[in-house]
Amino acid sequence: MNNEILKMHDKNCVVRIEDITLSKNSSLVGKPVRAINFPDFTQLLILALIRPNNPVAIYNPKRSMILEAGDTIVLQADVESLQRFRKYHA
């Protein structure tokens, strides 16, 4: 996938849509989507989840869905939040 899918400019910030793949070492593996600490990541939206064995995207995944190594999460957020998310969870 293309890491930077779309950029949207706002007067106050730049919002991007990016895909981030979870490594086997990610602290999110084995946890539900709701384990993502949204207050830590400004303007974070989970748009879709793509499993490595199923190329069909799961749009707006349920918060109870368990994350797995190799899952690709399509996120919309400000640049800083995306960088921090990638640092802590990729």
Phi, psi and omega in degrees: 000160177274122184298326178244106184272317187204143173243137174235131182260140177232161178303324188260339182199167175255126179251136180237159169245120181226157173252136180232125181265132180281128176279169179294342180267000181297139178292349180271344182298129180087359180250158178285160178307324181296348178288344176293125183276089185302323179298337179285344185233102183303134174058028181282127174232134173267114183271323183199163176228132180238122178271143183299330181267004180216103184289354180277123182291143173260102183282141180047063184300147179297145180294343179272352182295130181277130180278143183235154174302136181092347176297140174253123180257126177265116186242149169241127180193174174288161186302314182299317180296319179296319178297316179292320178300314180298318180299318186270335190234350182279000000 
